[in-house]
Amino acid sequence: MWPFRRQRKPNPRKMMKKIIVGLIIGGAIGSIIGKKLVDEKDEEFDDESLD
């Protein structure tokens, strides 16, 4: 019943797993946002070329 918990050693496998999962999720989000931005720029470019 000690008020402070004992700190455990960080597990390198868990840390690598979290990093890999973060990269995958970050890449997916970046891909979605990038596609949206590219589509918006394409629409602007198409509108300008019609003028």
MDTraj code that builds the backbone (N, CA, C; nanometers):
import mdtraj as md
import numpy as np

residues = "MET TRP PRO PHE ARG ARG GLN ARG LYS PRO ASN PRO ARG LYS MET MET LYS LYS ILE ILE VAL GLY LEU ILE ILE GLY GLY ALA ILE GLY SER ILE ILE GLY LYS LYS LEU VAL ASP GLU LYS ASP GLU GLU PHE ASP ASP GLU SER LEU ASP".split()
xyz = np.array([
    [0.0828, -0.1187, 0.0000],
    [0.0000, 0.0000, 0.0000],
    [0.0874, 0.1252, 0.0000],
    [0.1933, 0.1203, -0.0755],
    [0.2815, 0.2347, -0.0910],
    [0.2171, 0.3318, -0.1888],
    [0.2184, 0.4614, -0.1618],
    [0.1477, 0.5549, -0.2501],
    [0.2125, 0.5738, -0.3882],
    [0.3395, 0.5331, -0.4028],
    [0.4074, 0.5498, -0.5304],
    [0.4252, 0.4141, -0.5954],
    [0.3929, 0.4087, -0.7220],
    [0.4086, 0.2823, -0.7936],
    [0.5533, 0.2652, -0.8391],
    [0.5946, 0.1429, -0.8452],
    [0.7293, 0.1128, -0.8937],
    [0.7304, 0.1236, -1.0453],
    [0.8271, 0.1944, -1.0981],
    [0.8342, 0.2093, -1.2430],
    [0.8963, 0.0843, -1.3034],
    [0.8327, 0.0366, -1.4077],
    [0.8830, -0.0811, -1.4765],
    [0.9742, -0.0385, -1.5901],
    [1.0596, -0.1305, -1.6316],
    [1.1459, -0.1040, -1.7465],
    [1.0589, -0.0990, -1.8716],
    [1.0864, -0.0063, -1.9605],
    [1.0072, -0.0034, -2.0841],
    [1.0382, -0.1266, -2.1694],
    [0.9334, -0.1857, -2.2199],
    [0.9473, -0.3038, -2.3035],
    [0.9779, -0.2593, -2.4466],
    [1.0962, -0.2947, -2.5002],
    [1.1320, -0.2465, -2.6350],
    [1.0369, -0.2956, -2.7438],
    [0.9822, -0.4142, -2.7280],
    [0.8885, -0.4657, -2.8287],
    [0.7601, -0.3837, -2.8312],
    [0.7103, -0.3477, -2.7136],
    [0.5881, -0.2665, -2.7085],
    [0.6131, -0.1281, -2.7678],
    [0.7305, -0.0720, -2.7389],
    [0.7619, 0.0601, -2.7928],
    [0.7695, 0.0553, -2.9452],
    [0.8341, -0.0473, -3.0008],
    [0.8430, -0.0601, -3.1462],
    [0.7050, -0.0789, -3.2077],
    [0.6218, -0.1579, -3.1412],
    [0.4861, -0.1812, -3.1914],
    [0.4080, -0.0507, -3.1957],
    [0.4199, 0.0300, -3.0894],
    [0.3494, 0.1581, -3.0856],
    [0.4002, 0.2525, -3.1935],
    [0.5322, 0.2521, -3.2164],
    [0.5888, 0.3400, -3.3189],
    [0.5397, 0.2989, -3.4577],
    [0.5406, 0.1688, -3.4842],
    [0.4963, 0.1200, -3.6154],
    [0.3490, 0.1499, -3.6378],
    [0.2671, 0.1247, -3.5371],
    [0.1239, 0.1529, -3.5493],
    [0.1013, 0.3021, -3.5701],
    [0.1764, 0.3860, -3.4986],
    [0.1641, 0.5306, -3.5151],
    [0.2009, 0.5754, -3.6560],
    [0.3073, 0.5161, -3.7112],
    [0.3470, 0.5510, -3.8479],
    [0.2409, 0.5096, -3.9491],
    [0.1825, 0.3923, -3.9295],
    [0.0793, 0.3448, -4.0226],
    [-0.0431, 0.4354, -4.0167],
    [-0.0883, 0.4654, -3.8948],
    [-0.2062, 0.5508, -3.8803],
    [-0.1764, 0.6917, -3.9314],
    [-0.0584, 0.7448, -3.8985],
    [-0.0209, 0.8781, -3.9458],
    [-0.0113, 0.8840, -4.0972],
    [0.0418, 0.7784, -4.1577],
    [0.0505, 0.7737, -4.3029],
    [-0.0863, 0.7706, -4.3683],
    [-0.1788, 0.6969, -4.3080],
    [-0.3137, 0.6888, -4.3634],
    [-0.3829, 0.8247, -4.3550],
    [-0.3689, 0.8909, -4.2416],
    [-0.4311, 1.0224, -4.2255],
    [-0.3679, 1.1222, -4.3227],
    [-0.2358, 1.1188, -4.3343],
    [-0.1668, 1.2084, -4.4269],
    [-0.2075, 1.1838, -4.5710],
    [-0.2285, 1.0578, -4.6042],
    [-0.2700, 1.0228, -4.7401],
    [-0.4086, 1.0790, -4.7710],
    [-0.4989, 1.0662, -4.6773],
    [-0.6354, 1.1158, -4.6971],
    [-0.6345, 1.2685, -4.7123],
    [-0.5619, 1.3362, -4.6244],
    [-0.5565, 1.4825, -4.6302],
    [-0.4879, 1.5283, -4.7582],
    [-0.3786, 1.4606, -4.7945],
    [-0.3074, 1.4971, -4.9168],
    [-0.3929, 1.4795, -5.0403],
    [-0.4684, 1.3704, -5.0463],
    [-0.5556, 1.3464, -5.1617],
    [-0.6608, 1.4550, -5.1724],
    [-0.7156, 1.4947, -5.0584],
    [-0.8168, 1.6003, -5.0588],
    [-0.7588, 1.7316, -5.1108],
    [-0.6389, 1.7648, -5.0657],
    [-0.5750, 1.8889, -5.1096],
    [-0.5431, 1.8847, -5.2586],
    [-0.4936, 1.7708, -5.3063],
    [-0.4616, 1.7582, -5.4484],
    [-0.5878, 1.7692, -5.5325],
    [-0.6967, 1.7078, -5.4869],
    [-0.8229, 1.7167, -5.5608],
    [-0.8730, 1.8612, -5.5676],
    [-0.8597, 1.9352, -5.4571],
    [-0.9026, 2.0754, -5.4567],
    [-0.8183, 2.1577, -5.5541],
    [-0.6881, 2.1343, -5.5550],
    [-0.6008, 2.2084, -5.6466],
    [-0.6319, 2.1734, -5.7918],
    [-0.6632, 2.0461, -5.8183],
    [-0.6996, 2.0061, -5.9544],
    [-0.8263, 2.0773, -6.0002],
    [-0.9243, 2.0893, -5.9118],
    [-1.0482, 2.1592, -5.9475],
    [-1.0202, 2.3065, -5.9774],
    [-0.9345, 2.3698, -5.8960],
    [-0.8993, 2.5099, -5.9204],
    [-0.8278, 2.5239, -6.0537],
    [-0.7368, 2.4319, -6.0836],
    [-0.6620, 2.4367, -6.2078],
    [-0.7545, 2.4178, -6.3275],
    [-0.8496, 2.3248, -6.3168],
    [-0.9454, 2.3026, -6.4245],
    [-1.0331, 2.4252, -6.4467],
    [-1.0745, 2.4907, -6.3384],
    [-1.1577, 2.6095, -6.3505],
    [-1.0812, 2.7234, -6.4167],
    [-0.9540, 2.7391, -6.3859],
    [-0.8744, 2.8459, -6.4454],
    [-0.8463, 2.8206, -6.5937],
    [-0.8272, 2.6946, -6.6292],
    [-0.7943, 2.6645, -6.7682],
    [-0.9151, 2.6821, -6.8607],
    [-1.0369, 2.6786, -6.8052],
    [-1.1565, 2.6982, -6.8871],
    [-1.1755, 2.8448, -6.9236],
    [-1.1211, 2.9352, -6.8427],
    [-1.1394, 3.0788, -6.8690],
    [-1.0669, 3.1255, -6.9911],
])
top = md.Topology()
chain = top.add_chain()
for i, resn in enumerate(residues, 1):
    res = top.add_residue(resn, chain, resSeq=i)
    for name in ("N", "CA", "C"):
        top.add_atom(name, md.element.get_by_symbol(name[0]), res)
traj = md.Trajectory(xyz[None], top)
